[in-house]
Amino acid sequence: MERKNKVNYYLDIAQTVTTRSTCLRKQYGAIIVRNDVIVSTGYNGAPRGRQNCCDIGDCLREKLNVPRGERYELCRAVHAEANAIISASRESMLGADLYLCGIDSASGELLKGTTSCQMCKRLVINAGIRRVYVREDPERYSVYEVEEWISDDDSLGQIGY
């Protein structure tokens, strides 16, 4: 019997977390792991107490045909990474790894070539997370060193807000 490697084990769990997502476009699941202990989980969905897109049957970004990665302020959802970070203490995230999986809601297929948005990258940096693993297919994944997100500051050179 061949044992599954730990990265894919944790990515399988993140993929299971996607099943709680309430987004009509993309379902994401995230888990934060430190010292082989799952610290928290998160999925994308509306803030507590607000209606979810799946409940109202409508997605404004979809209706307006907003491309991926743009106009997040129109989205009702809190991202999976943000929800996982909100659910954990800072001490438990320092030096931890975040595992992220995305599924296309319409096709049910894994989202390839994705990573955290700019806002979630900032949250990941401030949380003290060291590495982000993103599922590409059932066996392959991408690895992002958060230190590179810090040194490759995408906000340098931008004027104002």
Stockholm file with secondary structure:
# STOCKHOLM 1.0

chainA/1-161         MERKNKVNYYLDIAQTVTTRSTCLRKQYGAIIVRNDVIVSTGYNGAPRGRQNCCDIGDCLREKLNVPRGERYELCRAVHAEANAIISASRESMLGADLYLCGIDSASGELLKGTTSCQMCKRLVINAGIRRVYVREDPERYSVYEVEEWISDDDSLGQIGY
#=GR chainA/1-161 SS CCCCCHHHHHHHHHHHHGGGCCCSSEEEEEEEEETTEEEEEEECBCCTTSCCHHHHTCCHHHHTTCCTTSCGGGCCCBCHHHHHHHTSCHHHHTTCEEEEEEEETTTCCBCCSCCCCHHHHHHHHHHTCCEEEEESSSSCEEEEEHHHHHHSCTTTTCCCC
#=GC SS_cons         CCCCCHHHHHHHHHHHHGGGCCCSSEEEEEEEEETTEEEEEEECBCCTTSCCHHHHTCCHHHHTTCCTTSCGGGCCCBCHHHHHHHTSCHHHHTTCEEEEEEEETTTCCBCCSCCCCHHHHHHHHHHTCCEEEEESSSSCEEEEEHHHHHHSCTTTTCCCC
//
